[in-house]
């Protein structure tokens, strides 16, 4: 199960985390977003507690989406030590996410 990040918990759960955090910006009306969510659930099983993986519903949490200039969805940000270190726009295979995660572990 992926974590849920919101406007109110983003700073503590993502920016202050000591782990690489993968943040999926999605919306319920976006079919590709649903595919990315399922892919990231599989990725989360692979990496366990080494990486924090979660989702931000951009419709319900507009402040975080605006802060990170999310204008297209799905977009996945890779955040380490409070900084965006990589990003994936659009759907991608599981291997793409795994490679990006591995380079920052």
N, C-alpha and C positions, 0 to 999 in steps of 0.2 A: 504494500500500500504506500502510495506517495504522500508526502507531507503536504499540508495546505499552508501556503504563505499568503498574507494579507497586507493591506496598507498598515495595519496596526502592529503586526509582528515581524515585518520584513527586516527591520534594523536589527532586532535581537536574534532572529532565527537564521538570517542569511548573512548580513553584513558583519555581524559579530561572531559568526561561526568560525571555529578553528579548522573546519573541514572544507574541502572543495564542495561547493553547493551548486547543483544543477537546477535551474529555475525555468519551468515551462510556462510561458504566457499563453493562455488559451481562452476560448469562449465557447459556450455550449452550442452556439449556432454554426460553428466552424467544423465541418466534417474532417479536414486534415488534422485538426487539433486533437480529435478523438483518437486518431491513429497514432499520433505522436505520444499521447498519454499511455496507450497500451504498450508501445515500444519502450517507453521509459520505465514502466512497471517491470518489464523483463530485465532491463538494464539494472534496476535497483536490486533485483534478486542476485545478479552476478556480483555486485560490488558490496553488498551488505552494509555494514557499519562504516566502511572506509569513506563513503561519500554520502552527502545528504542530497536527496532528490525530492523536489516538490513542485507544486503547481500554483500559479496565480491566475485566478479568474479575472481577466482584464476588465470585464464589464462591471464586476462587483468591487474592484480595487483599482480605480482609475489613477490614483496618485502614483502608485509604483509604476504603472504602465507609462505614465507621462514622464516620470523621472528617468526612465530608461529608453525613452523615445520609441516605444513599441507602437508602430503604425501598421505593421503587417502581422498576421498570425497564421500558423504558429511560429513562435520564435523561442529558442531555448538559449538562455545565458549560462555561462560557466563562470562562477564567481569564487575567487579565492582571496582571502585576506581583505575582504570588502571591495575588491576591484574586479571588474569584468575582464576575464583573461581570454575568452573566446565566445563565439556565438554561432548558432545554427539557425538559419531562417528557412522555414518550410520543412516538409517531411523529409526524413532521411532514414536509411536502414540502421538497424541496431548497431552494426559494426562501426558506423560513423560516430555515434555517441560514445561507444566504448573506447575508440581510439583517442577521442578528444579528452575523455576522463583520464585515461592512462598517462597521457603526457603531462598531466598536472598533479599526479599523485606523488 
